[in-house]
Amino acid sequence: VQLQASGGGLVQPGGSLTLSCTASGHILDRYAIGWFRQAPGKERELVASISWGGGSTYYADSVKGRFTISRDNAKKTVDLQMNSLKPEDTGVYYCAAGVTQGAVISGSNDYWGQGTLVTVSS
C-alpha cells in the first residue's frame, strides 16, 4: 500500500495550488485521509482531514476559509485546494491515512505518503 502526494511548487502570496493524494489498493475508500504539513524548524501539524465517505471534514484554524479538502473514492484521490496562500503556508505537505477521522486528527495514521514541497514566496 502506498500513498503519494503531488502538486507542490512555488507560488506567490495570494495564489492557489491543488495538492493530490493518490493511493494504491483500496486504502482510499476505506480510510480517513489527512493532509499534514511541516514548516522549516517546526513540528508537523494537521492541516485538514476528511472521513472515508467524505461527509465529515476538519480544518486547522489557520486554513479555514482558504483550503478545501475533497475526495473521489472512485478515482482514489484526495485533493487539497489551497487558495489565498500565505508565506506561512510554506512547508512540506504529506497525506496520511487512518482508520477513522479521529485517528487522523490524533496523528495515529497507518500509512504516510512522501511529502510534496509548497513554497509561498514573492
CNS distance restraints for C-alpha pairs under 8 A (distance, minus, plus):
assign (resid   1 and name CA) (resid  23 and name CA) 7.19 0.50 0.50
assign (resid   1 and name CA) (resid  24 and name CA) 5.54 0.50 0.50
assign (resid   1 and name CA) (resid  25 and name CA) 6.08 0.50 0.50
assign (resid   1 and name CA) (resid  27 and name CA) 7.36 0.50 0.50
assign (resid   1 and name CA) (resid 111 and name CA) 7.99 0.50 0.50
assign (resid   2 and name CA) (resid  23 and name CA) 5.55 0.50 0.50
assign (resid   2 and name CA) (resid  24 and name CA) 5.47 0.50 0.50
assign (resid   2 and name CA) (resid  25 and name CA) 7.95 0.50 0.50
assign (resid   2 and name CA) (resid 111 and name CA) 7.52 0.50 0.50
assign (resid   2 and name CA) (resid 112 and name CA) 7.79 0.50 0.50
assign (resid   2 and name CA) (resid 113 and name CA) 6.75 0.50 0.50
assign (resid   3 and name CA) (resid  21 and name CA) 6.61 0.50 0.50
assign (resid   3 and name CA) (resid  22 and name CA) 5.71 0.50 0.50
assign (resid   3 and name CA) (resid  23 and name CA) 4.49 0.50 0.50
assign (resid   3 and name CA) (resid  24 and name CA) 6.81 0.50 0.50
assign (resid   3 and name CA) (resid  95 and name CA) 7.21 0.50 0.50
assign (resid   3 and name CA) (resid  96 and name CA) 7.36 0.50 0.50
assign (resid   3 and name CA) (resid 111 and name CA) 7.22 0.50 0.50
assign (resid   3 and name CA) (resid 112 and name CA) 6.28 0.50 0.50
assign (resid   3 and name CA) (resid 113 and name CA) 4.38 0.50 0.50
assign (resid   3 and name CA) (resid 114 and name CA) 7.35 0.50 0.50
assign (resid   4 and name CA) (resid  21 and name CA) 5.45 0.50 0.50
assign (resid   4 and name CA) (resid  22 and name CA) 5.28 0.50 0.50
assign (resid   4 and name CA) (resid  23 and name CA) 6.30 0.50 0.50
assign (resid   4 and name CA) (resid  95 and name CA) 7.49 0.50 0.50
assign (resid   4 and name CA) (resid 113 and name CA) 4.97 0.50 0.50
assign (resid   4 and name CA) (resid 114 and name CA) 6.06 0.50 0.50
assign (resid   4 and name CA) (resid 115 and name CA) 7.85 0.50 0.50
assign (resid   5 and name CA) (resid  19 and name CA) 6.94 0.50 0.50
assign (resid   5 and name CA) (resid  20 and name CA) 5.64 0.50 0.50
assign (resid   5 and name CA) (resid  21 and name CA) 4.46 0.50 0.50
assign (resid   5 and name CA) (resid  22 and name CA) 6.60 0.50 0.50
assign (resid   5 and name CA) (resid  93 and name CA) 7.74 0.50 0.50
assign (resid   5 and name CA) (resid  94 and name CA) 6.40 0.50 0.50
assign (resid   5 and name CA) (resid  95 and name CA) 6.27 0.50 0.50
assign (resid   5 and name CA) (resid 113 and name CA) 6.21 0.50 0.50
assign (resid   5 and name CA) (resid 114 and name CA) 6.34 0.50 0.50
assign (resid   5 and name CA) (resid 115 and name CA) 6.04 0.50 0.50
assign (resid   5 and name CA) (resid 116 and name CA) 5.95 0.50 0.50
assign (resid   6 and name CA) (resid  19 and name CA) 5.67 0.50 0.50
assign (resid   6 and name CA) (resid  20 and name CA) 5.32 0.50 0.50
assign (resid   6 and name CA) (resid  21 and name CA) 6.52 0.50 0.50
assign (resid   6 and name CA) (resid 115 and name CA) 7.81 0.50 0.50
assign (resid   6 and name CA) (resid 116 and name CA) 5.71 0.50 0.50
assign (resid   7 and name CA) (resid  17 and name CA) 7.21 0.50 0.50
assign (resid   7 and name CA) (resid  18 and name CA) 6.05 0.50 0.50
assign (resid   7 and name CA) (resid  19 and name CA) 4.50 0.50 0.50
assign (resid   7 and name CA) (resid  20 and name CA) 6.15 0.50 0.50
assign (resid   7 and name CA) (resid 116 and name CA) 6.98 0.50 0.50
assign (resid   8 and name CA) (resid  17 and name CA) 7.22 0.50 0.50
assign (resid   8 and name CA) (resid  18 and name CA) 7.67 0.50 0.50
assign (resid   8 and name CA) (resid  19 and name CA) 6.32 0.50 0.50
assign (resid   8 and name CA) (resid 116 and name CA) 5.24 0.50 0.50
assign (resid   8 and name CA) (resid 117 and name CA) 5.11 0.50 0.50
assign (resid   8 and name CA) (resid 118 and name CA) 4.81 0.50 0.50
assign (resid   8 and name CA) (resid 119 and name CA) 7.84 0.50 0.50
assign (resid   9 and name CA) (resid  17 and name CA) 7.98 0.50 0.50
assign (resid   9 and name CA) (resid 116 and name CA) 7.99 0.50 0.50
assign (resid   9 and name CA) (resid 117 and name CA) 6.16 0.50 0.50
assign (resid   9 and name CA) (resid 118 and name CA) 5.01 0.50 0.50
assign (resid   9 and name CA) (resid 119 and name CA) 6.09 0.50 0.50
assign (resid  10 and name CA) (resid 118 and name CA) 6.15 0.50 0.50
assign (resid  10 and name CA) (resid 119 and name CA) 4.73 0.50 0.50
assign (resid  10 and name CA) (resid 120 and name CA) 5.94 0.50 0.50
assign (resid  10 and name CA) (resid 121 and name CA) 7.14 0.50 0.50
assign (resid  11 and name CA) (resid  15 and name CA) 6.00 0.50 0.50
assign (resid  11 and name CA) (resid  16 and name CA) 7.17 0.50 0.50
assign (resid  11 and name CA) (resid  17 and name CA) 7.60 0.50 0.50
assign (resid  11 and name CA) (resid  85 and name CA) 8.00 0.50 0.50
assign (resid  11 and name CA) (resid 118 and name CA) 7.78 0.50 0.50
assign (resid  11 and name CA) (resid 119 and name CA) 6.27 0.50 0.50
assign (resid  11 and name CA) (resid 120 and name CA) 5.00 0.50 0.50
assign (resid  11 and name CA) (resid 121 and name CA) 6.30 0.50 0.50
assign (resid  11 and name CA) (resid 122 and name CA) 7.63 0.50 0.50
assign (resid  12 and name CA) (resid  85 and name CA) 7.61 0.50 0.50
assign (resid  12 and name CA) (resid 120 and name CA) 5.41 0.50 0.50
assign (resid  12 and name CA) (resid 121 and name CA) 5.03 0.50 0.50
assign (resid  12 and name CA) (resid 122 and name CA) 4.99 0.50 0.50
assign (resid  13 and name CA) (resid  84 and name CA) 6.95 0.50 0.50
assign (resid  13 and name CA) (resid  85 and name CA) 5.34 0.50 0.50
assign (resid  13 and name CA) (resid  86 and name CA) 5.08 0.50 0.50
assign (resid  13 and name CA) (resid  87 and name CA) 6.33 0.50 0.50
assign (resid  13 and name CA) (resid 120 and name CA) 5.76 0.50 0.50
assign (resid  13 and name CA) (resid 121 and name CA) 5.99 0.50 0.50
assign (resid  13 and name CA) (resid 122 and name CA) 6.48 0.50 0.50
assign (resid  14 and name CA) (resid  83 and name CA) 7.02 0.50 0.50
assign (resid  14 and name CA) (resid  84 and name CA) 4.12 0.50 0.50
assign (resid  14 and name CA) (resid  85 and name CA) 4.84 0.50 0.50
assign (resid  14 and name CA) (resid  86 and name CA) 6.39 0.50 0.50
assign (resid  15 and name CA) (resid  83 and name CA) 6.16 0.50 0.50
assign (resid  15 and name CA) (resid  84 and name CA) 5.46 0.50 0.50
assign (resid  15 and name CA) (resid  85 and name CA) 5.48 0.50 0.50
assign (resid  16 and name CA) (resid  81 and name CA) 7.51 0.50 0.50
assign (resid  16 and name CA) (resid  82 and name CA) 5.40 0.50 0.50
assign (resid  16 and name CA) (resid  83 and name CA) 4.41 0.50 0.50
assign (resid  16 and name CA) (resid  84 and name CA) 6.22 0.50 0.50
assign (resid  16 and name CA) (resid  85 and name CA) 6.19 0.50 0.50
assign (resid  17 and name CA) (resid  81 and name CA) 6.21 0.50 0.50
assign (resid  17 and name CA) (resid  82 and name CA) 5.24 0.50 0.50
assign (resid  17 and name CA) (resid  83 and name CA) 6.76 0.50 0.50
assign (resid  18 and name CA) (resid  79 and name CA) 6.63 0.50 0.50
assign (resid  18 and name CA) (resid  80 and name CA) 5.53 0.50 0.50
assign (resid  18 and name CA) (resid  81 and name CA) 4.42 0.50 0.50
assign (resid  18 and name CA) (resid  82 and name CA) 5.87 0.50 0.50
assign (resid  19 and name CA) (resid  79 and name CA) 5.53 0.50 0.50
assign (resid  19 and name CA) (resid  80 and name CA) 5.02 0.50 0.50
assign (resid  19 and name CA) (resid  81 and name CA) 6.49 0.50 0.50
assign (resid  19 and name CA) (resid  82 and name CA) 7.88 0.50 0.50
assign (resid  20 and name CA) (resid  77 and name CA) 6.50 0.50 0.50
assign (resid  20 and name CA) (resid  78 and name CA) 5.75 0.50 0.50
assign (resid  20 and name CA) (resid  79 and name CA) 4.43 0.50 0.50
assign (resid  20 and name CA) (resid  80 and name CA) 6.40 0.50 0.50
assign (resid  21 and name CA) (resid  77 and name CA) 5.44 0.50 0.50
assign (resid  21 and name CA) (resid  78 and name CA) 5.06 0.50 0.50
assign (resid  21 and name CA) (resid  79 and name CA) 6.21 0.50 0.50
assign (resid  21 and name CA) (resid  95 and name CA) 6.24 0.50 0.50
assign (resid  22 and name CA) (resid  28 and name CA) 7.83 0.50 0.50
assign (resid  22 and name CA) (resid  76 and name CA) 5.83 0.50 0.50
assign (resid  22 and name CA) (resid  77 and name CA) 4.66 0.50 0.50
assign (resid  22 and name CA) (resid  78 and name CA) 6.69 0.50 0.50
assign (resid  23 and name CA) (resid  27 and name CA) 6.55 0.50 0.50
assign (resid  23 and name CA) (resid  28 and name CA) 6.31 0.50 0.50
assign (resid  23 and name CA) (resid  76 and name CA) 6.12 0.50 0.50
assign (resid  23 and name CA) (resid  77 and name CA) 6.98 0.50 0.50
assign (resid  24 and name CA) (resid  76 and name CA) 7.89 0.50 0.50
assign (resid  26 and name CA) (resid  30 and name CA) 6.57 0.50 0.50
assign (resid  27 and name CA) (resid  31 and name CA) 5.85 0.50 0.50
assign (resid  27 and name CA) (resid  97 and name CA) 7.63 0.50 0.50
assign (resid  28 and name CA) (resid  32 and name CA) 7.53 0.50 0.50
assign (resid  28 and name CA) (resid  33 and name CA) 7.58 0.50 0.50
assign (resid  28 and name CA) (resid  52 and name CA) 7.26 0.50 0.50
assign (resid  28 and name CA) (resid  73 and name CA) 6.08 0.50 0.50
assign (resid  28 and name CA) (resid  76 and name CA) 5.50 0.50 0.50
assign (resid  28 and name CA) (resid  77 and name CA) 7.05 0.50 0.50
assign (resid  28 and name CA) (resid  78 and name CA) 7.95 0.50 0.50
assign (resid  28 and name CA) (resid  97 and name CA) 7.81 0.50 0.50
assign (resid  29 and name CA) (resid  52 and name CA) 6.07 0.50 0.50
assign (resid  29 and name CA) (resid  53 and name CA) 7.49 0.50 0.50
assign (resid  29 and name CA) (resid  73 and name CA) 5.22 0.50 0.50
assign (resid  29 and name CA) (resid  74 and name CA) 7.90 0.50 0.50
assign (resid  29 and name CA) (resid  76 and name CA) 7.08 0.50 0.50
assign (resid  30 and name CA) (resid  52 and name CA) 5.79 0.50 0.50
assign (resid  30 and name CA) (resid  99 and name CA) 7.45 0.50 0.50
assign (resid  31 and name CA) (resid  51 and name CA) 7.21 0.50 0.50
assign (resid  31 and name CA) (resid  52 and name CA) 4.98 0.50 0.50
assign (resid  31 and name CA) (resid  97 and name CA) 5.76 0.50 0.50
assign (resid  31 and name CA) (resid  98 and name CA) 5.52 0.50 0.50
assign (resid  31 and name CA) (resid  99 and name CA) 5.03 0.50 0.50
assign (resid  31 and name CA) (resid 100 and name CA) 6.48 0.50 0.50
assign (resid  32 and name CA) (resid  49 and name CA) 7.21 0.50 0.50
assign (resid  32 and name CA) (resid  50 and name CA) 5.72 0.50 0.50
assign (resid  32 and name CA) (resid  51 and name CA) 4.39 0.50 0.50
assign (resid  32 and name CA) (resid  52 and name CA) 4.38 0.50 0.50
assign (resid  32 and name CA) (resid  53 and name CA) 7.99 0.50 0.50
assign (resid  32 and name CA) (resid  97 and name CA) 5.65 0.50 0.50
assign (resid  32 and name CA) (resid  98 and name CA) 5.30 0.50 0.50
assign (resid  32 and name CA) (resid  99 and name CA) 6.03 0.50 0.50
assign (resid  32 and name CA) (resid 100 and name CA) 5.36 0.50 0.50
assign (resid  32 and name CA) (resid 101 and name CA) 5.18 0.50 0.50
assign (resid  32 and name CA) (resid 104 and name CA) 6.85 0.50 0.50
assign (resid  33 and name CA) (resid  49 and name CA) 5.57 0.50 0.50
assign (resid  33 and name CA) (resid  50 and name CA) 5.51 0.50 0.50
assign (resid  33 and name CA) (resid  51 and name CA) 6.62 0.50 0.50
assign (resid  33 and name CA) (resid  52 and name CA) 7.12 0.50 0.50
assign (resid  33 and name CA) (resid  78 and name CA) 7.46 0.50 0.50
assign (resid  33 and name CA) (resid  95 and name CA) 6.85 0.50 0.50
assign (resid  33 and name CA) (resid  96 and name CA) 5.63 0.50 0.50
assign (resid  33 and name CA) (resid  97 and name CA) 4.57 0.50 0.50
assign (resid  33 and name CA) (resid  98 and name CA) 6.36 0.50 0.50
assign (resid  33 and name CA) (resid 101 and name CA) 7.26 0.50 0.50
assign (resid  33 and name CA) (resid 104 and name CA) 6.81 0.50 0.50
assign (resid  34 and name CA) (resid  46 and name CA) 7.05 0.50 0.50
assign (resid  34 and name CA) (resid  47 and name CA) 7.47 0.50 0.50
assign (resid  34 and name CA) (resid  48 and name CA) 5.68 0.50 0.50
assign (resid  34 and name CA) (resid  49 and name CA) 3.99 0.50 0.50
assign (resid  34 and name CA) (resid  50 and name CA) 6.40 0.50 0.50
assign (resid  34 and name CA) (resid  95 and name CA) 5.57 0.50 0.50
assign (resid  34 and name CA) (resid  96 and name CA) 5.27 0.50 0.50
assign (resid  34 and name CA) (resid  97 and name CA) 6.40 0.50 0.50
assign (resid  34 and name CA) (resid  98 and name CA) 7.96 0.50 0.50
assign (resid  34 and name CA) (resid 104 and name CA) 6.03 0.50 0.50
assign (resid  34 and name CA) (resid 105 and name CA) 7.60 0.50 0.50
assign (resid  35 and name CA) (resid  46 and name CA) 6.15 0.50 0.50
assign (resid  35 and name CA) (resid  47 and name CA) 5.54 0.50 0.50
assign (resid  35 and name CA) (resid  48 and name CA) 5.32 0.50 0.50
assign (resid  35 and name CA) (resid  49 and name CA) 6.13 0.50 0.50
assign (resid  35 and name CA) (resid  80 and name CA) 7.65 0.50 0.50
assign (resid  35 and name CA) (resid  93 and name CA) 6.74 0.50 0.50
assign (resid  35 and name CA) (resid  94 and name CA) 5.65 0.50 0.50
assign (resid  35 and name CA) (resid  95 and name CA) 4.51 0.50 0.50
assign (resid  35 and name CA) (resid  96 and name CA) 6.48 0.50 0.50
assign (resid  36 and name CA) (resid  44 and name CA) 6.54 0.50 0.50
assign (resid  36 and name CA) (resid  45 and name CA) 5.40 0.50 0.50
assign (resid  36 and name CA) (resid  46 and name CA) 4.31 0.50 0.50
assign (resid  36 and name CA) (resid  47 and name CA) 5.17 0.50 0.50
assign (resid  36 and name CA) (resid  48 and name CA) 7.14 0.50 0.50
assign (resid  36 and name CA) (resid  93 and name CA) 5.59 0.50 0.50
assign (resid  36 and name CA) (resid  94 and name CA) 5.11 0.50 0.50
assign (resid  36 and name CA) (resid  95 and name CA) 6.18 0.50 0.50
assign (resid  36 and name CA) (resid  96 and name CA) 7.64 0.50 0.50
assign (resid  37 and name CA) (resid  44 and name CA) 5.47 0.50 0.50
assign (resid  37 and name CA) (resid  45 and name CA) 5.53 0.50 0.50
assign (resid  37 and name CA) (resid  46 and name CA) 6.54 0.50 0.50
assign (resid  37 and name CA) (resid  47 and name CA) 6.65 0.50 0.50
assign (resid  37 and name CA) (resid  91 and name CA) 5.92 0.50 0.50
assign (resid  37 and name CA) (resid  92 and name CA) 5.36 0.50 0.50
assign (resid  37 and name CA) (resid  93 and name CA) 4.22 0.50 0.50
assign (resid  37 and name CA) (resid  94 and name CA) 6.00 0.50 0.50
assign (resid  38 and name CA) (resid  42 and name CA) 6.27 0.50 0.50
assign (resid  38 and name CA) (resid  43 and name CA) 5.92 0.50 0.50
assign (resid  38 and name CA) (resid  44 and name CA) 4.23 0.50 0.50
assign (resid  38 and name CA) (resid  45 and name CA) 6.36 0.50 0.50
assign (resid  38 and name CA) (resid  91 and name CA) 5.19 0.50 0.50
assign (resid  38 and name CA) (resid  92 and name CA) 5.27 0.50 0.50
assign (resid  38 and name CA) (resid  93 and name CA) 6.57 0.50 0.50
assign (resid  39 and name CA) (resid  43 and name CA) 7.17 0.50 0.50
assign (resid  39 and name CA) (resid  44 and name CA) 7.20 0.50 0.50
assign (resid  39 and name CA) (resid  89 and name CA) 7.85 0.50 0.50
assign (resid  39 and name CA) (resid  90 and name CA) 6.17 0.50 0.50
assign (resid  39 and name CA) (resid  91 and name CA) 4.12 0.50 0.50
assign (resid  39 and name CA) (resid  92 and name CA) 6.47 0.50 0.50
assign (resid  40 and name CA) (resid  91 and name CA) 6.58 0.50 0.50
assign (resid  46 and name CA) (resid  60 and name CA) 6.81 0.50 0.50
assign (resid  46 and name CA) (resid 105 and name CA) 6.89 0.50 0.50
assign (resid  47 and name CA) (resid  59 and name CA) 5.89 0.50 0.50
assign (resid  47 and name CA) (resid  60 and name CA) 5.20 0.50 0.50
assign (resid  47 and name CA) (resid  63 and name CA) 7.06 0.50 0.50
assign (resid  48 and name CA) (resid  57 and name CA) 7.20 0.50 0.50
assign (resid  48 and name CA) (resid  58 and name CA) 5.31 0.50 0.50
assign (resid  48 and name CA) (resid  59 and name CA) 4.39 0.50 0.50
assign (resid  48 and name CA) (resid  60 and name CA) 6.23 0.50 0.50
assign (resid  48 and name CA) (resid  68 and name CA) 7.99 0.50 0.50
assign (resid  48 and name CA) (resid  69 and name CA) 6.65 0.50 0.50
assign (resid  49 and name CA) (resid  57 and name CA) 5.55 0.50 0.50
assign (resid  49 and name CA) (resid  58 and name CA) 5.10 0.50 0.50
assign (resid  49 and name CA) (resid  59 and name CA) 6.73 0.50 0.50
assign (resid  49 and name CA) (resid  69 and name CA) 6.97 0.50 0.50
assign (resid  49 and name CA) (resid 101 and name CA) 6.90 0.50 0.50
assign (resid  49 and name CA) (resid 104 and name CA) 7.13 0.50 0.50
assign (resid  49 and name CA) (resid 105 and name CA) 7.28 0.50 0.50
assign (resid  50 and name CA) (resid  54 and name CA) 5.71 0.50 0.50
assign (resid  50 and name CA) (resid  55 and name CA) 7.48 0.50 0.50
assign (resid  50 and name CA) (resid  56 and name CA) 5.72 0.50 0.50
assign (resid  50 and name CA) (resid  57 and name CA) 4.40 0.50 0.50
assign (resid  50 and name CA) (resid  58 and name CA) 6.50 0.50 0.50
assign (resid  50 and name CA) (resid  69 and name CA) 6.83 0.50 0.50
assign (resid  50 and name CA) (resid  70 and name CA) 7.16 0.50 0.50
assign (resid  50 and name CA) (resid  71 and name CA) 7.80 0.50 0.50
assign (resid  50 and name CA) (resid 101 and name CA) 6.60 0.50 0.50
assign (resid  51 and name CA) (resid  55 and name CA) 6.31 0.50 0.50
assign (resid  51 and name CA) (resid  56 and name CA) 5.30 0.50 0.50
assign (resid  51 and name CA) (resid  57 and name CA) 6.43 0.50 0.50
assign (resid  51 and name CA) (resid 100 and name CA) 6.85 0.50 0.50
assign (resid  51 and name CA) (resid 101 and name CA) 5.33 0.50 0.50
assign (resid  52 and name CA) (resid 100 and name CA) 7.56 0.50 0.50
assign (resid  52 and name CA) (resid 101 and name CA) 7.80 0.50 0.50
assign (resid  54 and name CA) (resid  70 and name CA) 6.97 0.50 0.50
assign (resid  54 and name CA) (resid  71 and name CA) 6.42 0.50 0.50
assign (resid  57 and name CA) (resid  69 and name CA) 7.42 0.50 0.50
assign (resid  59 and name CA) (resid  63 and name CA) 6.52 0.50 0.50
assign (resid  59 and name CA) (resid  64 and name CA) 5.78 0.50 0.50
assign (resid  59 and name CA) (resid  67 and name CA) 7.94 0.50 0.50
assign (resid  60 and name CA) (resid  64 and name CA) 6.34 0.50 0.50
assign (resid  63 and name CA) (resid  67 and name CA) 5.63 0.50 0.50
assign (resid  66 and name CA) (resid  82 and name CA) 6.12 0.50 0.50
assign (resid  66 and name CA) (resid  83 and name CA) 5.11 0.50 0.50
assign (resid  66 and name CA) (resid  84 and name CA) 6.10 0.50 0.50
assign (resid  66 and name CA) (resid  85 and name CA) 7.71 0.50 0.50
assign (resid  67 and name CA) (resid  80 and name CA) 6.70 0.50 0.50
assign (resid  67 and name CA) (resid  81 and name CA) 5.48 0.50 0.50
assign (resid  67 and name CA) (resid  82 and name CA) 4.49 0.50 0.50
assign (resid  67 and name CA) (resid  83 and name CA) 6.03 0.50 0.50
assign (resid  68 and name CA) (resid  80 and name CA) 5.67 0.50 0.50
assign (resid  68 and name CA) (resid  81 and name CA) 5.04 0.50 0.50
assign (resid  68 and name CA) (resid  82 and name CA) 6.63 0.50 0.50
assign (resid  69 and name CA) (resid  78 and name CA) 7.13 0.50 0.50
assign (resid  69 and name CA) (resid  79 and name CA) 5.68 0.50 0.50
assign (resid  69 and name CA) (resid  80 and name CA) 4.55 0.50 0.50
assign (resid  69 and name CA) (resid  81 and name CA) 6.33 0.50 0.50
assign (resid  70 and name CA) (resid  78 and name CA) 5.67 0.50 0.50
assign (resid  70 and name CA) (resid  79 and name CA) 5.35 0.50 0.50
assign (resid  70 and name CA) (resid  80 and name CA) 6.64 0.50 0.50
assign (resid  71 and name CA) (resid  76 and name CA) 7.70 0.50 0.50
assign (resid  71 and name CA) (resid  77 and name CA) 5.77 0.50 0.50
assign (resid  71 and name CA) (resid  78 and name CA) 4.16 0.50 0.50
assign (resid  71 and name CA) (resid  79 and name CA) 6.11 0.50 0.50
assign (resid  72 and name CA) (resid  76 and name CA) 5.91 0.50 0.50
assign (resid  72 and name CA) (resid  77 and name CA) 5.44 0.50 0.50
assign (resid  72 and name CA) (resid  78 and name CA) 6.36 0.50 0.50
assign (resid  73 and name CA) (resid  77 and name CA) 6.32 0.50 0.50
assign (resid  73 and name CA) (resid  78 and name CA) 7.94 0.50 0.50
assign (resid  85 and name CA) (resid  89 and name CA) 6.43 0.50 0.50
assign (resid  85 and name CA) (resid 120 and name CA) 6.77 0.50 0.50
assign (resid  86 and name CA) (resid  90 and name CA) 7.57 0.50 0.50
assign (resid  86 and name CA) (resid 120 and name CA) 6.16 0.50 0.50
assign (resid  87 and name CA) (resid 119 and name CA) 7.41 0.50 0.50
assign (resid  87 and name CA) (resid 120 and name CA) 4.72 0.50 0.50
assign (resid  87 and name CA) (resid 121 and name CA) 5.85 0.50 0.50
assign (resid  88 and name CA) (resid 120 and name CA) 7.57 0.50 0.50
assign (resid  89 and name CA) (resid 118 and name CA) 7.60 0.50 0.50
assign (resid  89 and name CA) (resid 119 and name CA) 7.56 0.50 0.50
assign (resid  89 and name CA) (resid 120 and name CA) 6.68 0.50 0.50
assign (resid  90 and name CA) (resid 117 and name CA) 7.78 0.50 0.50
assign (resid  90 and name CA) (resid 118 and name CA) 5.36 0.50 0.50
assign (resid  90 and name CA) (resid 119 and name CA) 4.67 0.50 0.50
assign (resid  90 and name CA) (resid 120 and name CA) 5.41 0.50 0.50
assign (resid  91 and name CA) (resid 117 and name CA) 5.90 0.50 0.50
assign (resid  91 and name CA) (resid 118 and name CA) 5.46 0.50 0.50
assign (resid  91 and name CA) (resid 119 and name CA) 6.49 0.50 0.50
assign (resid  92 and name CA) (resid 115 and name CA) 5.57 0.50 0.50
assign (resid  92 and name CA) (resid 116 and name CA) 5.40 0.50 0.50
assign (resid  92 and name CA) (resid 117 and name CA) 4.33 0.50 0.50
assign (resid  92 and name CA) (resid 118 and name CA) 6.05 0.50 0.50
assign (resid  93 and name CA) (resid 115 and name CA) 5.15 0.50 0.50
assign (resid  93 and name CA) (resid 116 and name CA) 5.23 0.50 0.50
assign (resid  93 and name CA) (resid 117 and name CA) 6.14 0.50 0.50
assign (resid  93 and name CA) (resid 118 and name CA) 7.03 0.50 0.50
assign (resid  94 and name CA) (resid 112 and name CA) 7.15 0.50 0.50
assign (resid  94 and name CA) (resid 113 and name CA) 5.97 0.50 0.50
assign (resid  94 and name CA) (resid 114 and name CA) 6.17 0.50 0.50
assign (resid  94 and name CA) (resid 115 and name CA) 4.49 0.50 0.50
assign (resid  94 and name CA) (resid 116 and name CA) 6.59 0.50 0.50
assign (resid  95 and name CA) (resid 112 and name CA) 6.10 0.50 0.50
assign (resid  95 and name CA) (resid 113 and name CA) 5.53 0.50 0.50
assign (resid  95 and name CA) (resid 114 and name CA) 7.72 0.50 0.50
assign (resid  95 and name CA) (resid 115 and name CA) 7.47 0.50 0.50
assign (resid  96 and name CA) (resid 104 and name CA) 7.50 0.50 0.50
assign (resid  96 and name CA) (resid 109 and name CA) 6.17 0.50 0.50
assign (resid  96 and name CA) (resid 110 and name CA) 7.49 0.50 0.50
assign (resid  96 and name CA) (resid 111 and name CA) 5.49 0.50 0.50
assign (resid  96 and name CA) (resid 112 and name CA) 4.35 0.50 0.50
assign (resid  96 and name CA) (resid 113 and name CA) 6.13 0.50 0.50
assign (resid  97 and name CA) (resid 104 and name CA) 6.76 0.50 0.50
assign (resid  97 and name CA) (resid 109 and name CA) 5.37 0.50 0.50
assign (resid  97 and name CA) (resid 110 and name CA) 5.87 0.50 0.50
assign (resid  97 and name CA) (resid 111 and name CA) 5.16 0.50 0.50
assign (resid  97 and name CA) (resid 112 and name CA) 6.57 0.50 0.50
assign (resid  98 and name CA) (resid 103 and name CA) 5.59 0.50 0.50
assign (resid  98 and name CA) (resid 104 and name CA) 5.09 0.50 0.50
assign (resid  98 and name CA) (resid 108 and name CA) 6.55 0.50 0.50
assign (resid  98 and name CA) (resid 109 and name CA) 4.27 0.50 0.50
assign (resid  98 and name CA) (resid 110 and name CA) 5.37 0.50 0.50
assign (resid  98 and name CA) (resid 111 and name CA) 7.03 0.50 0.50
assign (resid  99 and name CA) (resid 103 and name CA) 6.40 0.50 0.50
assign (resid  99 and name CA) (resid 104 and name CA) 7.64 0.50 0.50
assign (resid  99 and name CA) (resid 109 and name CA) 7.41 0.50 0.50
assign (resid  99 and name CA) (resid 110 and name CA) 7.46 0.50 0.50
assign (resid 100 and name CA) (resid 104 and name CA) 6.48 0.50 0.50
assign (resid 101 and name CA) (resid 105 and name CA) 6.15 0.50 0.50
assign (resid 102 and name CA) (resid 106 and name CA) 6.14 0.50 0.50
assign (resid 103 and name CA) (resid 107 and name CA) 6.11 0.50 0.50
assign (resid 103 and name CA) (resid 108 and name CA) 4.90 0.50 0.50
assign (resid 103 and name CA) (resid 109 and name CA) 6.31 0.50 0.50
assign (resid 104 and name CA) (resid 108 and name CA) 5.72 0.50 0.50
assign (resid 104 and name CA) (resid 109 and name CA) 5.56 0.50 0.50
